[in-house]
Amino acid sequence: MQIGSGVLVDPWGPRGHVRTPTAGIVSETPAERLFLERLQFLDSVNEAVNGTTNIAETMESVAKACTSDLADWCVLWLLAEPGHDLDRGDPKVATAHRDPSQVGHLSALVESIASHDREVGILKAGGPRLVHLQDPGVDLFEEIGALSSEQLRELKATSICSAPLNKRGRRLGTLELGRSAGREPFDGTDLQTLSATAARLASTFENLRLMGRQREIATALQRGLLPREIPAPDGGQVAVRYWAAREGGEVGGDFYDFFEVRPGTWAAVVGDVCGKGPDAAAITSLARHSIRMSAWHQDTPEQVLAWLNHAMFPVQDAIFCTAAYVEMTVRESSSFDVRVVSGGHPLPILVRRDGSVTQVGQPGTLLGVFPDATSDEVRLTLGPGDLLMLYTDGITDERPPRDLTPEALADLVRAVRIDNEGVEDFADVLAGELNNISPIEDREDDIALLAIAVDQPA
């Protein structure tokens, strides 16, 4: 066989991408055919690895790829990593069989192995192994891993190929492949292929675990930047929702808050700090606490945003913030006197009891960019059945055709509100509608929303 681009030396290619021939095949020998088959196998494993960022799904996909041609059955073990929520519990396992009628049988055999025996078998499996079960004197447990001699006989295994998943001097798991009677036994080339695959998987699972821990840390930090509880004012209901961006590995800059300023007066705020990571987290914390302190100092809504701007400007470092701030005072007539200001933030959406909808407020200037920020206060009254929603631009700023204009979002909010009197139901249904437009888990920006509704008369 002649390949126009020359001899392929590294089957994985640069950065883990499998190299494939780029020119026509002129002739083909059995050895060359085997070489191409192994390339195709590595390519299928590579697709399985790149197709998901979830450990369990990756394991399932890899196990299926291993049984597409190379093996009759596959068992992929992954040891738990103590001390991390992501990996607590028994060793993870994925199985696959070429014969659909044997899938359940293989899975049942594997599940019957006690957790301790799984760990012992995986750890004692040693280095890459190639075992033909017709060979006399083979200690199957020592040679192969967690599967016992009796279980291998039930699988009618005649040839086993096993390779450890090692990374940074640690055993992460084991990849075991088997062939049954009627097929050629595994050979040295198969063992080399499996060893390369195991090394690739070890790096993949290590990276997925690191990503998982990073997400856990980011989630914990994000929780610390948001209020743990949202109080309910007399005569009103409040619902909040927050969704992290798709990556989820860094702390986002979206935030919300709802707190009592003084008896009978409450404040609601939704903001968005540009960027992600530690810098954004620091500014987010600064913003929330600056707003609270200013409000508790009895500053007007305009002064609250001005104070936030004053606190941010000296440390801006190209980081700015937008925010919508609402102060509401309970009236005896089951309504709220409301004052709204915005600092470069999407304007709140107001849905009246009669179904009319409008955006409330004036845009104002970005916070932390200029020495002096300006915002114009708008006053209104929320009556029974009215709803006011504050949100961040993660809801609207999607790539066409999945983006939403503020007007389109207002129409959507109106439609959802008409059919949902309870503010929690409203938030849930709206989340579902937004997810239908563009899956929330795939969005590239965080989303925060806060909805306030005045109770209907009894």
TAJOFEN-V897978 format. One record per residue. RES is the residue in one letter. SS is DSSP state (H for helix, E for strand, C for the rest). PSI is psi in radians with two decimals (* if undefined). D_CENTER is the distance of its C-alpha to the mean C-alpha in Angstrom with 2 decimals. Layout:
res=(RES,RES)
ss=(SS,SS)
psi=(PSI,PSI)
d_center=(D_CENTER,D_CENTER)
This chain:
res=(M,Q,I,G,S,G,V,L,V,D,P,W,G,P,R,G,H,V,R,T,P,T,A,G,I,V,S,E,T,P,A,E,R,L,F,L,E,R,L,Q,F,L,D,S,V,N,E,A,V,N,G,T,T,N,I,A,E,T,M,E,S,V,A,K,A,C,T,S,D,L,A,D,W,C,V,L,W,L,L,A,E,P,G,H,D,L,D,R,G,D,P,K,V,A,T,A,H,R,D,P,S,Q,V,G,H,L,S,A,L,V,E,S,I,A,S,H,D,R,E,V,G,I,L,K,A,G,G,P,R,L,V,H,L,Q,D,P,G,V,D,L,F,E,E,I,G,A,L,S,S,E,Q,L,R,E,L,K,A,T,S,I,C,S,A,P,L,N,K,R,G,R,R,L,G,T,L,E,L,G,R,S,A,G,R,E,P,F,D,G,T,D,L,Q,T,L,S,A,T,A,A,R,L,A,S,T,F,E,N,L,R,L,M,G,R,Q,R,E,I,A,T,A,L,Q,R,G,L,L,P,R,E,I,P,A,P,D,G,G,Q,V,A,V,R,Y,W,A,A,R,E,G,G,E,V,G,G,D,F,Y,D,F,F,E,V,R,P,G,T,W,A,A,V,V,G,D,V,C,G,K,G,P,D,A,A,A,I,T,S,L,A,R,H,S,I,R,M,S,A,W,H,Q,D,T,P,E,Q,V,L,A,W,L,N,H,A,M,F,P,V,Q,D,A,I,F,C,T,A,A,Y,V,E,M,T,V,R,E,S,S,S,F,D,V,R,V,V,S,G,G,H,P,L,P,I,L,V,R,R,D,G,S,V,T,Q,V,G,Q,P,G,T,L,L,G,V,F,P,D,A,T,S,D,E,V,R,L,T,L,G,P,G,D,L,L,M,L,Y,T,D,G,I,T,D,E,R,P,P,R,D,L,T,P,E,A,L,A,D,L,V,R,A,V,R,I,D,N,E,G,V,E,D,F,A,D,V,L,A,G,E,L,N,N,I,S,P,I,E,D,R,E,D,D,I,A,L,L,A,I,A,V,D,Q,P,A)
ss=(C,C,C,C,C,C,C,C,C,C,C,C,C,H,H,H,C,C,C,C,C,C,C,C,C,C,C,C,C,H,H,H,H,H,H,H,H,H,H,H,H,H,H,H,H,H,H,H,H,H,C,C,C,C,H,H,H,H,H,H,H,H,H,H,H,H,C,C,C,C,C,C,E,E,E,E,E,E,C,C,C,C,C,C,H,H,H,C,C,C,C,E,E,E,E,E,E,C,C,H,H,H,H,H,H,H,H,H,H,H,H,C,C,C,H,H,H,H,H,H,H,H,H,H,C,C,C,C,E,E,E,E,C,C,C,C,C,C,C,H,H,H,H,H,C,C,C,C,H,H,H,H,H,H,C,C,E,E,E,E,E,E,E,E,E,E,E,C,C,E,E,E,E,E,E,E,E,E,E,E,C,C,C,C,C,C,C,H,H,H,H,H,H,H,H,H,H,H,H,H,H,H,H,H,H,H,H,H,H,H,H,H,H,H,H,H,H,H,H,H,H,H,H,H,C,C,C,C,C,C,C,C,C,C,C,E,E,E,E,E,E,E,E,C,C,C,C,C,C,C,C,C,C,E,E,E,E,E,E,E,E,E,C,C,E,E,E,E,E,E,E,E,E,C,C,C,C,H,H,H,H,H,H,H,H,H,H,H,H,H,H,H,H,H,H,H,C,C,C,C,H,H,H,H,H,H,H,H,H,H,H,H,H,C,C,C,C,C,C,C,E,E,E,E,E,E,E,E,E,E,E,C,C,C,E,E,E,E,E,E,E,E,E,C,C,C,C,E,E,E,E,C,C,C,C,C,E,E,E,E,C,C,C,C,C,C,E,C,C,C,C,C,C,C,C,C,C,E,E,E,E,E,C,C,C,C,E,E,E,E,E,C,C,C,C,C,C,C,C,C,C,C,C,C,C,H,H,H,H,H,H,H,H,H,H,H,H,H,C,C,C,C,H,H,H,H,H,H,H,H,H,H,H,H,H,H,H,C,C,H,H,H,C,C,C,C,E,E,E,E,E,E,E,E,C,C,C,C)
psi=(2.36,2.32,2.14,-0.53,0.02,-3.07,2.39,2.06,-0.88,1.87,-0.43,-0.38,-3.06,2.39,0.56,0.16,2.24,2.32,2.42,2.71,2.52,0.03,2.97,2.67,2.17,-0.76,2.90,2.20,2.89,-0.71,-0.70,-0.62,-0.72,-0.70,-0.77,-0.64,-0.70,-0.64,-0.73,-0.66,-0.83,-0.62,-0.73,-0.65,-0.72,-0.71,-0.68,-0.70,-0.71,-0.16,-0.15,2.74,0.26,2.25,-0.84,-0.77,-0.67,-0.76,-0.78,-0.76,-0.71,-0.76,-0.73,-0.69,-0.64,-0.43,0.12,-0.52,-0.76,-0.68,2.81,-0.59,2.79,2.43,2.09,2.05,2.49,2.06,2.55,2.68,1.81,2.55,-0.05,2.28,-0.59,-0.54,0.32,2.60,-2.88,2.83,2.42,2.64,2.50,2.40,2.71,2.60,2.44,-0.54,1.94,-0.52,-0.25,-0.07,-0.85,-0.64,-0.80,-0.78,-0.71,-0.68,-0.78,-0.74,-0.38,-0.22,2.21,2.66,-0.77,-0.76,-0.59,-0.87,-0.76,-0.79,-0.73,-0.77,-0.51,-0.01,-0.36,-2.66,-2.93,2.37,2.47,1.99,2.24,2.12,-0.19,-0.27,2.26,2.60,0.17,2.19,1.74,-0.68,-0.75,-0.68,-0.59,-0.89,-2.37,-0.39,2.26,2.94,-0.76,-0.73,-0.66,-0.61,-0.67,-0.55,-0.06,0.65,2.41,-0.32,2.32,2.40,2.19,2.47,2.43,2.67,1.75,2.46,2.24,0.68,0.17,2.52,2.07,-0.53,-2.85,2.49,2.07,2.24,2.58,2.61,2.59,3.10,2.53,-0.17,2.69,2.47,2.78,2.66,-3.03,-0.59,-0.72,-0.70,-0.72,-0.74,-0.77,-0.66,-0.75,-0.68,-0.75,-0.70,-0.72,-0.77,-0.67,-0.77,-0.70,-0.85,-0.62,-0.76,-0.70,-0.66,-0.72,-0.73,-0.69,-0.73,-0.67,-0.70,-0.70,-0.78,-0.79,-0.70,-0.74,-0.74,-0.69,-0.72,-0.62,-0.32,-0.08,2.64,2.47,-0.58,2.56,1.99,2.87,2.17,2.69,2.23,0.14,2.93,2.56,2.35,2.43,2.61,2.50,2.28,2.24,2.73,2.93,-0.81,-0.78,0.09,-0.09,2.65,2.27,3.01,-0.04,2.46,2.84,2.84,2.64,2.11,2.84,2.21,-0.80,2.92,2.13,-0.10,2.32,2.73,2.43,2.44,2.44,2.27,2.98,1.95,2.27,2.54,-3.13,3.03,-2.91,-0.70,-0.79,-0.67,-0.71,-0.77,-0.64,-0.79,-0.76,-0.74,-0.87,-0.82,-0.58,-0.73,-0.79,-0.82,-0.69,-0.75,-0.75,-0.32,0.04,0.50,2.71,2.83,-0.71,-0.69,-0.56,-0.84,-0.60,-0.68,-0.69,-0.76,-0.73,-0.66,-0.59,-0.61,-0.75,-0.37,0.45,-0.84,0.79,0.20,2.26,3.09,2.60,2.68,2.53,2.20,2.31,2.30,2.28,2.35,2.27,2.32,2.79,-0.38,0.57,0.78,3.05,2.33,2.20,2.42,2.21,2.31,2.70,2.40,1.46,0.32,2.68,2.39,2.49,2.67,2.25,2.17,2.04,2.87,-0.56,0.03,-0.10,2.62,2.51,2.79,2.48,2.33,-3.12,2.53,-0.80,3.13,2.73,2.66,2.31,0.04,-0.74,2.67,-0.63,2.18,2.53,2.46,2.48,2.15,2.39,2.33,2.56,3.06,2.29,2.11,3.07,2.29,-0.17,2.67,2.38,2.22,2.22,2.54,2.91,2.86,0.00,-0.38,-0.71,-0.53,1.30,2.83,2.46,2.54,0.32,0.08,2.84,2.30,2.76,-0.62,-0.71,-0.67,-0.72,-0.72,-0.69,-0.77,-0.74,-0.83,-0.70,-0.70,-0.66,-0.63,0.01,1.80,-0.71,2.38,-0.54,-0.75,-0.73,-0.83,-0.71,-0.79,-0.71,-0.72,-0.72,-0.72,-0.73,-0.65,-0.60,-0.61,-0.81,2.06,2.20,-0.65,-0.29,-0.03,2.62,0.01,2.64,2.78,2.27,2.41,2.60,2.15,2.34,2.22,2.47,2.35,2.53,2.64,2.54,*)
d_center=(44.95,44.68,41.48,42.14,39.58,41.07,40.18,36.56,36.25,32.57,30.89,27.36,28.37,26.82,23.25,22.90,23.87,26.63,29.85,31.75,35.36,36.06,39.61,41.60,42.73,46.51,47.15,45.36,46.42,44.97,43.50,41.90,40.60,39.00,37.47,35.87,34.65,32.92,31.35,30.08,28.68,26.85,25.57,24.22,22.48,21.05,19.69,18.16,16.49,15.22,14.08,10.79,8.40,8.89,12.15,13.91,13.52,14.65,17.54,18.63,18.68,20.63,23.03,23.84,24.40,26.80,28.87,29.21,32.31,32.49,32.59,33.54,30.97,28.11,26.72,23.77,23.55,21.01,22.28,20.48,20.12,21.87,20.78,17.00,15.27,12.92,16.15,18.75,21.18,23.02,22.45,19.99,21.88,21.63,24.85,26.27,29.87,31.66,33.83,31.99,34.64,33.73,29.97,30.46,33.19,31.18,28.27,30.87,32.55,29.45,28.45,32.03,31.70,31.45,28.61,31.19,32.73,29.47,28.88,32.53,32.58,29.54,30.94,34.46,33.62,34.61,34.23,34.11,36.49,38.44,40.46,42.88,43.60,47.23,47.84,50.02,49.10,45.33,43.54,40.46,38.53,39.14,38.63,35.56,33.32,32.30,34.00,37.61,40.71,41.22,37.70,38.12,41.44,39.86,37.53,40.74,39.26,41.71,39.62,36.57,34.51,32.15,30.29,28.43,24.98,25.97,24.30,25.96,28.68,26.51,26.36,22.84,24.11,26.48,26.58,29.62,31.17,34.30,37.01,39.57,43.24,44.15,41.89,42.75,41.54,38.90,40.45,39.82,37.97,35.50,35.05,34.40,31.82,30.07,30.25,28.62,25.85,25.36,25.23,22.55,20.46,21.08,19.70,16.60,15.87,16.83,14.42,11.46,12.77,13.22,9.69,8.78,11.69,10.88,7.70,10.23,12.84,11.20,10.44,14.04,15.48,14.04,15.63,18.76,18.97,19.02,21.90,21.68,24.04,25.19,28.95,30.76,33.88,37.02,37.20,33.61,30.06,26.83,23.24,20.14,16.55,13.66,10.18,8.14,7.71,5.41,5.65,5.23,7.89,10.81,12.59,13.10,16.64,16.66,18.69,21.00,23.96,26.80,29.81,33.56,35.69,38.98,40.34,39.73,37.63,33.85,31.45,28.13,26.04,22.88,22.23,20.19,20.63,20.21,17.96,15.30,15.73,18.79,21.18,19.27,18.76,22.50,23.51,21.35,23.13,26.40,26.00,25.40,28.26,30.55,30.25,31.04,33.94,35.42,35.21,36.76,39.44,40.32,39.53,39.39,36.10,37.24,38.01,34.60,32.90,35.76,35.27,31.55,32.57,35.25,32.88,30.37,32.88,34.23,30.83,29.19,28.62,27.47,24.97,25.83,24.77,25.31,25.96,27.57,29.73,31.61,34.41,35.81,38.97,39.92,43.23,45.57,45.45,41.89,40.43,38.79,40.09,37.15,36.96,34.19,33.52,30.90,30.26,28.95,26.35,25.90,28.67,28.22,28.96,31.87,32.64,36.12,37.39,39.32,36.22,36.87,33.96,33.99,32.14,33.54,34.44,35.05,32.46,33.85,33.02,29.91,29.83,30.40,31.84,35.49,37.83,38.53,36.08,37.51,36.33,38.46,38.39,38.54,39.92,39.67,40.03,37.53,39.53,38.89,36.17,34.84,31.14,29.71,26.06,24.54,21.27,19.46,19.49,15.81,17.35,20.00,19.10,17.71,19.41,22.47,23.11,20.09,21.08,23.04,26.16,26.90,29.65,27.51,25.04,28.16,29.46,26.26,26.31,29.99,29.57,26.99,29.12,32.28,30.99,29.26,31.46,29.23,26.79,24.02,24.62,24.64,21.20,19.74,21.59,20.73,16.98,17.77,19.90,17.42,14.88,17.87,18.56,15.16,12.02,10.27,6.71,8.31,10.18,10.87,12.19,11.77,13.89,16.47,19.43,22.42,25.09,28.60,31.09,34.74,36.02,38.35,41.91,42.76)
